[in-house]
């Protein structure tokens, strides 16, 4: 049996625009409009949503009624939450350097990249046992962690993956492995339909 999982990254909010560690803020006006204008998604047996406000609101704007799940929660950045990467780099340059080069490091007091990758891998592999397609609106770092796992990349590859807003990354799995289709933009409703 082939299992399909489609990970959808959230629309923009203030944190994403400012390269700020997510502070739990809602989508901004442009993000809401773009999510509402996104085209149809494939049918799914289940819909899962990361518990952040931007993921819940993106799912709602896409017309998805999903169940929140802990497995695809975004990376816990501890005391850096709400701060920009530039602010933290000025205040704690050595800590940021360690965090970006050592996946086992968690100088912010939250979760290491390696631990986040393991958590997301466990969640993703658990979906192999389910029938039908899963749609999941998840944080960009969940998409990164899933790609690292699916391709068997070292955890240091996590920071080398860019995940644009409102894109779909599709996983198909069988025989104990995953194949990927990366970063497909969600189409705008009405585009190409002649209306």
C-alpha positions in Angstrom: 0.0 0.0 0.0 1.3 3.5 -0.9 0.6 6.2 1.7 0.5 9.9 0.8 1.2 12.8 3.1 1.0 16.4 2.0 2.7 19.0 4.3 1.5 22.5 3.7 3.5 25.4 5.1 1.5 28.3 6.7 0.8 31.7 5.2 2.8 34.7 6.2 2.6 36.4 9.6 4.6 39.1 11.3 7.1 36.5 12.7 7.8 35.0 9.3 8.2 38.4 7.6 10.6 39.6 10.2 12.7 36.4 10.5 11.4 36.3 14.1 11.2 33.1 16.1 7.5 32.4 16.2 5.7 34.2 19.0 2.3 32.7 18.5 1.0 35.6 16.4 -1.8 35.3 13.9 -1.6 35.6 10.2 -1.2 39.1 8.8 -3.7 40.5 6.4 -1.7 39.5 3.3 -1.2 36.0 4.7 -5.0 35.6 5.3 -5.8 36.9 1.8 -3.3 34.6 0.1 -4.4 31.6 2.1 -8.1 32.3 1.3 -7.2 32.6 -2.4 -5.3 29.3 -2.5 -6.9 26.7 -4.8 -8.3 23.3 -4.0 -6.3 20.6 -2.3 -6.5 16.9 -2.9 -9.1 15.0 -0.8 -7.8 13.5 2.3 -8.7 10.8 4.8 -7.4 13.0 7.6 -6.3 16.6 8.3 -3.7 17.4 10.9 -2.6 20.9 12.0 0.4 22.1 14.0 -1.0 23.9 17.1 0.4 27.3 16.3 -2.0 30.2 15.5 -0.6 30.7 12.0 -1.1 27.0 11.1 -4.6 26.8 12.6 -5.6 30.0 10.7 -4.0 28.8 7.5 -5.9 25.6 7.7 -9.1 27.5 8.3 -8.6 29.8 5.4 -7.9 26.8 3.2 -11.2 25.3 4.3 -9.6 22.5 6.3 -11.0 21.3 9.6 -8.0 19.6 11.1 -7.0 17.9 14.4 -4.1 19.4 16.3 -1.2 17.0 16.9 1.9 17.3 19.0 4.2 15.3 16.6 4.3 18.0 13.9 4.7 20.9 16.4 7.3 23.5 15.4 10.8 23.6 16.9 10.8 24.8 20.5 13.3 27.7 20.6 12.9 28.3 24.4 13.8 31.8 25.5 14.5 33.0 21.9 10.8 32.8 21.2 9.6 36.2 19.8 13.1 37.5 19.1 14.6 38.0 15.6 17.6 35.9 14.7 19.6 39.1 14.3 18.7 40.2 17.9 19.8 36.8 19.2 23.0 36.8 17.1 24.1 40.2 18.5 23.3 39.2 22.1 24.5 35.6 22.0 26.8 35.1 18.9 28.5 32.0 20.2 25.2 30.3 21.1 23.7 31.0 17.7 26.9 29.7 16.0 26.6 26.5 18.0 22.9 26.2 17.3 23.3 26.6 13.5 26.2 24.1 13.2 25.6 21.5 15.9 22.2 19.8 15.6 22.4 18.5 19.2 22.8 22.0 20.6 19.9 23.8 22.3 21.4 26.9 23.8 18.0 28.6 24.0 16.8 26.0 26.5 14.3 24.5 24.1 14.6 21.6 21.8 17.6 20.7 19.6 17.3 20.3 15.9 18.3 16.6 16.2 15.5 16.0 18.8 12.9 17.9 16.6 14.0 15.8 13.6 13.5 12.6 15.6 10.1 13.7 16.9 8.9 14.5 13.4 10.4 11.3 11.9 8.4 9.3 14.5 5.2 11.1 13.6 5.7 10.8 9.9 6.6 7.1 10.0 3.5 6.5 12.2 1.4 7.8 9.2 2.6 4.8 7.2 0.2 2.6 9.2 -2.8 4.7 8.2 -5.0 4.3 5.1 -5.5 7.2 2.7 -3.9 10.6 2.2 -3.0 12.9 5.1 -3.0 16.7 4.7 -1.1 18.5 7.4 -0.6 22.3 7.8 2.7 22.5 9.6 5.5 24.9 10.5 8.3 25.2 8.0 10.7 23.5 10.4 8.4 20.4 10.5 8.7 20.3 6.7 12.5 20.6 7.0 12.7 17.8 9.6 10.4 15.5 7.5 12.6 16.0 4.4 15.8 15.3 6.4 14.2 12.1 7.6 12.7 11.0 4.3 16.0 11.4 2.4 18.2 10.1 5.2 20.1 13.4 5.4 22.3 14.3 8.3 20.6 16.6 10.7 23.0 19.4 9.8 21.2 19.6 6.4 18.1 21.0 8.3 19.2 24.6 7.9 20.0 24.1 4.1 16.3 23.6 3.3 14.1 26.6 2.5 10.3 26.2 2.8 8.3 29.1 1.3 4.9 30.0 2.6 1.8 28.2 1.2 3.7 25.4 -0.5 2.9 21.7 -0.5 5.6 19.1 0.0 4.3 15.7 -0.9 5.6 12.4 0.5 4.6 9.0 -0.8 5.7 6.0 1.2 5.8 2.3 0.7 8.3 -0.5 1.3 9.8 1.3 4.3 10.9 4.5 2.4 9.6 7.9 1.4 9.7 9.6 -2.0 9.3 13.4 -2.2 7.7 16.1 -4.4 9.0 19.4 -3.0 7.6 22.9 -2.7 4.6 23.0 -5.0 3.0 26.4 -4.6 -0.7 26.2 -3.8 -2.5 27.5 -6.9 -4.7 30.6 -6.7 -8.4 29.9 -7.0 -9.7 30.7 -10.5 -6.2 30.7 -12.1 -6.3 28.8 -15.4 -10.0 28.0 -15.1 -11.1 30.7 -17.5 -13.1 32.5 -14.9 
